[in-house]
Amino acid sequence: MAARRVSSLLSRSLSASSPLLFRSQGRNCYNGEILRRFGTSSAAEELISPSVQVSHTQLLIDGNFVDSASGKTFPTLDPRTGEVIAHVAEGDAEDINRAVKAARKAFDEGPWPKMSAYERSRVMLRFADLVEKHSEELASLETWDNGKPYQQSKNVEIPMFARLFRYYAGWADKIHGLTVPADGNYHVQTLHEPIGVAGQIIPWNFPLLMFAWKVGPALACGNSIVLKTAEQTPLTAFYAGKLFLEAGLPPGVLNIVSGFGPTAGASLASHMDVDKLAFTGSTDTGKVILGLAANSNLKPVTLELGGKSPFIVFEDADIDKAVEQAHFALFFNQGQCCCAGSRTYVHEKVYDEFVEKSKARALKRVVGDPFKKGIEQGPQIDSKQFEKVMNYIRSGVESNATLECGGDQIGDKGYFIQPTVFSNVKDNMLIAQDEIFGPVQSILKFRDVDEVIKRANDTRYGLAAGVFTKSLDTANRVSRGLKAGTVWVNCFDVFDAAIPFGGYKMSGNGREKGIYSLNNYLQIKAVVTALNKPAWI
């Protein structure tokens, strides 16, 4: 799916014509039919029941699905209703120890790092084929556990998932060192060696894609892995683990533990026999992870953390296109995206027009059961995230930002929130400073280029940014002036497998995807050999 925009795929995948939908109508404008549809008494019979069966809820350790050492389980919930989908094994420190032991044995004694890179790539390619074969099951589990639209899971994220593993399979036999000229009679070579046991902690907003971003490069480099899922969304990781075993991945190379951050996550981050750690999540948790890694064996850590990305619209932009892209940049994935364009800066000459059109677009956004065709927005992940978003909406109102539309819950069951748009937002308001992680668009006004660059950079984050203009000079000037790891010009959320992704400042360190991600999972060794009367040096 190289160089294809997520937004363009979604526009082809999502139709607003299905009679099974409803459209959001703005703050306090839902009619009785919609309220009844999401009412307590009718929600269950109105929702589509997923056809997939939950078949794997145990930990994957050393090639086997096993119960947790404690025997404990925890529920994973359907965000549409808050009801239990399944009970999943609750891993803790003892289970992390078991998984790390298996990964260490697989790395030190097993065939994976010793087999040819070509053979490793063939396993990864077989896995990608199996992903496509089982795409409907994976997409159904992803939507059921996470709440994102099924058409997004099936038509966008599963193809991206397979594409990422094919991309890294292609890198496996192209990782090599250099021959280095040196003064004197010496032969010098550098070896790029697998780093060893990689600990990986993934978030709940894109469970499968974050699995691929981390597992793909680690396997291509010949490492073994202990992966901790987000406690909200463990189901697709276990299913993917089963497919990897079918593809021929040796036991112990990929171990998957579901559990909670303070127990399983902290144990993995502080484990003395883990050689490298990768984490995606909040900035506050990233600080804790970094400290645990430093205070244990000083393992290197890759962090992909929070963001408050500016989306800048200049006066010469195509306003209709800019409105649609800004809407997508914010509301995609229920707003639960680390790089969401959550600060929409609009030039004062086109501000009023932009606000009106953004409001109209939000009012047309289709919200409902993510398994139904044409749905653009499903529920937030859980009650905690729902309450967090609602608190920020209240903060925006109390700060005297103008609530253009939205602002309320939809129905009384599940975690659905109206698409919300604020105008007249100021930089010092919480909705303009904090990562909301929800369907709340904040539109700010600016006058000139220097001003907006300064304001856009005045944040602790630096993950991504968007620039909308017809001027190449403006695009170049602003993209170079912004302190962000990714700048999209006249587009947003372009996630090709080859494009590196990561942040400046408190948005993290290191890069994922692309060639740069391989460096996270390699050690570089210099080998210097004395030469006796060489013919040349």
HUHUKA-V147023 format. One record per backbone hydrogen bond with DSSP energy under -1.0 kcal/mol. CO is the residue of the C=O (numbers start at 1). NH is the residue of the N-H. E is the energy in kcal/mol with one decimal. If there is no record, write none. Layout:
# HUHUKA-V147023
co,nh,e
CO,NH,E
CO,NH,E
This chain:
# HUHUKA-V147023
co,nh,e
1,4,-1.6
5,9,-1.9
6,10,-2.5
7,11,-2.2
8,12,-1.3
9,13,-1.6
10,14,-2.7
18,21,-1.2
26,29,-1.6
31,35,-2.0
32,36,-2.5
33,37,-2.1
34,38,-1.7
36,39,-1.4
38,412,-1.4
39,43,-1.9
42,46,-1.6
43,47,-1.8
57,89,-3.0
59,66,-2.9
60,256,-2.2
61,64,-1.4
64,61,-2.7
66,59,-2.2
72,90,-2.4
74,88,-3.3
76,85,-3.0
76,86,-1.2
78,81,-1.6
78,82,-3.8
79,415,-1.5
83,78,-3.1
86,76,-2.6
88,74,-2.4
92,96,-2.3
93,97,-2.3
94,98,-2.1
95,99,-2.5
96,100,-2.9
97,101,-2.4
98,102,-2.0
99,103,-2.5
100,104,-2.9
101,105,-2.2
102,106,-2.4
103,107,-2.0
104,108,-3.0
105,109,-2.7
105,110,-1.0
111,115,-2.1
116,120,-2.0
117,121,-2.3
118,122,-1.8
119,123,-1.6
120,124,-1.8
121,125,-2.3
122,126,-2.3
123,127,-2.0
124,128,-2.1
125,129,-2.0
126,130,-2.1
127,131,-2.3
128,132,-1.9
129,133,-1.9
130,134,-2.1
132,135,-1.1
134,138,-2.3
135,139,-2.8
136,140,-2.3
137,141,-2.3
138,142,-2.4
139,143,-2.4
140,144,-2.6
141,145,-2.4
142,146,-1.9
143,147,-2.5
149,153,-2.1
150,154,-3.4
151,155,-2.2
152,156,-1.4
152,157,-2.5
153,158,-2.4
156,160,-1.7
157,161,-2.5
158,162,-2.4
159,163,-2.4
160,164,-2.4
161,165,-1.5
162,166,-2.0
163,167,-2.5
164,168,-2.4
165,169,-2.0
166,170,-1.8
168,172,-1.2
171,174,-2.4
178,190,-2.7
184,186,-1.8
185,531,-2.6
187,529,-2.8
188,180,-2.6
189,527,-3.2
191,525,-2.6
193,523,-3.3
196,224,-1.9
197,275,-2.0
197,276,-1.4
198,226,-2.5
199,278,-2.2
200,228,-3.3
201,280,-1.8
206,210,-2.7
207,211,-1.5
208,212,-2.2
209,213,-2.6
210,214,-1.3
211,215,-3.1
212,216,-1.7
214,218,-1.3
215,219,-2.5
216,220,-2.2
217,221,-1.6
218,223,-2.4
219,222,-1.6
224,198,-2.9
225,255,-1.9
226,200,-2.5
227,257,-2.9
228,202,-2.0
234,238,-1.4
235,239,-1.8
236,240,-2.6
237,241,-2.3
238,242,-2.0
239,243,-1.9
240,244,-2.1
241,245,-1.8
242,246,-2.0
243,247,-1.9
244,249,-2.3
245,248,-1.2
250,253,-1.6
253,225,-3.2
255,227,-3.2
256,60,-2.3
257,229,-1.6
258,91,-3.3
260,264,-1.1
260,265,-1.9
261,266,-2.3
263,267,-2.0
264,268,-2.2
265,269,-2.4
266,270,-1.8
271,274,-1.0
276,199,-3.5
277,302,-2.3
278,201,-2.5
279,304,-2.4
282,286,-2.2
283,287,-1.8
284,288,-1.3
285,289,-2.6
286,290,-2.4
287,291,-2.1
288,292,-2.4
289,293,-2.4
290,294,-2.2
291,295,-2.4
293,298,-1.4
300,277,-2.4
302,279,-2.6
303,509,-1.4
304,281,-1.7
309,343,-1.9
310,466,-2.5
311,345,-1.9
312,468,-3.1
313,347,-2.1
314,317,-1.8
318,322,-2.7
319,323,-3.0
320,324,-1.9
321,325,-2.6
322,326,-2.8
323,327,-2.3
324,328,-2.4
325,329,-2.9
326,330,-1.4
327,331,-2.9
328,332,-1.8
329,341,-1.5
331,334,-1.2
332,335,-1.1
333,336,-2.0
335,337,-1.5
337,340,-1.9
340,342,-2.4
343,311,-2.9
344,444,-3.2
345,313,-3.2
346,446,-1.8
347,350,-1.6
350,354,-2.3
351,355,-2.7
352,356,-2.2
353,357,-2.2
354,358,-2.4
355,359,-2.5
356,360,-2.2
357,361,-2.1
358,362,-2.3
359,363,-2.3
362,365,-1.1
365,24,-2.2
366,376,-1.9
366,377,-2.0
369,372,-2.3
370,150,-3.2
372,375,-1.4
377,368,-2.2
382,386,-2.4
383,387,-2.6
384,388,-2.0
385,389,-2.4
386,390,-2.3
387,391,-2.2
388,392,-1.8
389,393,-2.1
390,394,-2.2
391,395,-2.1
392,396,-2.3
393,397,-2.0
394,398,-2.6
395,399,-1.6
396,401,-2.1
397,400,-1.6
402,404,-1.0
402,423,-2.5
405,421,-1.8
408,418,-2.9
415,380,-3.3
416,410,-2.1
420,441,-3.0
421,404,-2.4
421,405,-1.1
422,443,-2.3
423,402,-2.3
426,429,-1.7
429,432,-1.4
430,433,-1.1
430,434,-3.0
438,440,-2.3
439,420,-2.4
441,422,-3.2
442,344,-2.7
443,425,-1.6
444,346,-2.7
446,348,-2.5
448,452,-2.1
449,453,-2.3
450,454,-2.1
451,455,-2.5
452,456,-2.6
453,457,-1.9
457,459,-2.3
460,506,-2.3
462,485,-1.5
462,504,-2.7
465,488,-2.9
466,312,-3.1
467,490,-3.1
468,314,-2.5
471,475,-2.4
472,476,-2.7
473,477,-2.6
474,478,-2.8
475,479,-2.5
476,480,-1.7
477,481,-1.2
478,482,-1.9
482,484,-1.3
486,465,-1.2
488,467,-2.6
496,499,-1.3
497,514,-2.1
501,512,-2.9
504,507,-2.2
505,508,-1.1
507,305,-2.5
509,303,-1.8
512,501,-2.4
515,518,-1.1
517,520,-1.1
518,521,-1.6
519,522,-1.0
521,195,-1.5
523,193,-2.9
525,191,-3.0
527,189,-2.3
529,187,-3.0
